Amino acid sequence: MIQSSRRSKRPSPHRVNSLLASWACLVLLAGCGGGGPTAPPLEVQASIGGQVVDSANGLLGPVTGVTVRVLSTGVSTTTDGQGRFSLAPVPMGDQTLAFEHSGQTASLAIDNIRSAENIQMVVALTGSTVEVRSMDRGSGATNTPGEARVTLEKATNGEDADRPPGPSIPVGDPVAWTYVVANVGDVVLSGIGVTDDQGVVVGCPSTTLAPGESMTCTASDLAVAGQYANVGSVAAVDPDGQPVGADDASHYFGVDGAASIDIEKSTNGQDADKAPGPSILVGEPVFWEYFVVNDGGVDLFDIVVSDDQGVVVECPLISLPAGEAMSCTAAGIAVEGQYENLGFVTAGDGKGNVVDDEDLSHYFGEVNGEESFTVDIQPDHWNTNWPGSSGTVSAKIQGGDLTTVETGTIVLFEADPLDVALPTSTPSITGNHIRADFAKADAFAILVSPQTGDTRTVTVRFVAAGVTVELQAEVEIVGPAI
């Protein structure tokens, strides 16, 4: 849910509670006559949702059965088969979430939760440690002058499907959307209209809402094939004629009734469909993920995932409803040279029909590959003041046959090999090393939620003699005063 409005002017939770208590006492003593006090502005509690993934072996597969709890209220939920969870209501202010799994508990503090905020996050859980991989906090309601505020919550066939794929709906079946509009400010809103970016006609029972009131608008259509997304928007004006609005997305997946299955295989986190794939030192662990999706229109049963090299594949489920997915895993030890294996999946639709799919993956087993080249990162203390800095971080590559290094392929990253920093100029061989300079702002931007005192492992990746080489170095995150 995304709301837009004007200048923020929200009282603290403590102030709201104080006002409520004072107001209640005054009403009891003085009655509700014309000279009595008025109720404080309505505050709408927030919601938190997202996905829990497992970072223990670097595969980031979903973690099911995790209890997620708001410590201050005890409100809790459990992650589903895709590791997803949704918590509501969540009070405003500073809150702490507890993630309980396999007898261990990890805590996560979230500061300054706002009225009606809908926080979406991906967190990596390892034992008693939880790490935020991504967080979207762009949905909090904000105040306008005169406390004019509005929120919109859109649902598809009863599901708050903010993120794809949403509910699976057979092609041609009815789709019903609801748009709940709430006046969460303290002034009357008029001229209320709800629209949809896909041209769906939205009907509302009123064009005016008093403070604290809400209404449900509706729209309908017939499901089309494939992934579908639409965004609902509400617009209104306050008593001064100033506009206020909000919007919210929703999704569904139109299934055509045919059975189908898809498998996507990766090696050490890379979708290495083509050789050489990632370079892995001989004798080091190799992790494969087999991401299986029921992308057809019927439920599938007796799902079997196998590997042509005899790798033992483990899956959490043997059946998948239409539109659902799961991650299967396998592990091995790297052998020398170019390696290729094929992941294969089969399933039945319960009517005797069998569907299947396959996907290749590769790696290159490197002998003493890490001894061929070394890297030195300077400075090795990264300052939290760096965002926006014009300075540089230097990576110095030494050893090996430097002439085989394709300098145009040198990049720097932390956790996500797709989120990289590029050199500010073309690196070149100088004496016995190659120096690659990265803007400090770009280098700091690759870190996931950097905190003062953290020690992070960053990777310099390049291609040498046709082989991808990854060199790692540790850096320390420090505060501004250094």
CORJO-V197890 format. One record per run of one state. SS is the DSSP state (hx for helix, st for strand, lp for the rest). FROM is the first residue (numbers start at 1). LEN is the number of residues. If there is no record, write none. Layout:
BEGIN
SS:FROM:LEN / SS:FROM:LEN
END
This chain:
BEGIN
lp:1:1 / st:2:3 / lp:5:8 / hx:13:18 / lp:31:15 / st:46:9 / lp:55:6 / st:61:2 / lp:63:4 / st:67:4 / lp:71:5 / st:76:3 / lp:79:5 / st:84:7 / lp:91:2 / st:93:9 / lp:102:2 / st:104:10 / lp:114:4 / st:118:9 / lp:127:2 / st:129:8 / lp:137:13 / st:150:7 / lp:157:2 / st:159:1 / lp:160:7 / st:167:4 / lp:171:3 / st:174:10 / lp:184:5 / st:189:8 / lp:197:6 / st:203:1 / lp:204:5 / st:209:1 / lp:210:4 / st:214:9 / lp:223:3 / st:226:12 / lp:238:5 / st:243:13 / lp:256:6 / st:262:6 / lp:268:2 / st:270:1 / lp:271:7 / st:278:4 / lp:282:3 / st:285:9 / lp:294:6 / st:300:8 / lp:308:6 / st:314:1 / lp:315:5 / st:320:1 / lp:321:4 / st:325:9 / lp:334:3 / st:337:12 / lp:349:5 / st:354:13 / lp:367:2 / hx:369:4 / lp:373:1 / st:374:5 / lp:379:2 / st:381:3 / lp:384:8 / st:392:7 / lp:399:3 / hx:402:3 / st:405:9 / lp:414:6 / st:420:3 / lp:423:5 / st:428:3 / lp:431:2 / st:433:7 / hx:440:6 / lp:446:9 / st:455:10 / lp:465:2 / st:467:12 / lp:479:4
END
